[in-house]
Amino acid sequence: MKKFVLAVFLVLAFCGAAMAFAKRGYIPEGEPLIYRGLRVTENGVSVTIFNRGEKPVVFNAALAFIDGRRRELGDVYFAKTEIEAGGSASFKDLYLKGDYKACRRAESLRWTIYELEEQ
């Protein structure tokens, strides 16, 4: 019985960790952009956005952290930035509107793209 309870506990623990937001991935409807190194700290949000396309891109967006009940826990704004073809833009300690501890436990992300224009 102890082994069964331990096995169930481990499965649930790994499922919870797998559901948390990814530190890297694609930006929905943001092709050719991807993000890497997403970190939430008490100082703010840090992330690097890469342009995998062949043309420069002007990018302006917001990122919201979402819990399991689809409630927004916090958000961060990315000012208008030009990213060269094959280049990247690093954002460090962006202002996070919301509780950083709750945002760390977010299950998903929601990107809102205000501007995405290839030059």
Helices and strands as residue ranges (DSSP letters): H 2-19, E 25-26, E 33-41, E 44-51, E 57-66, E 72-83, E 88-94, E 96-98, H 100-104, E 108-118
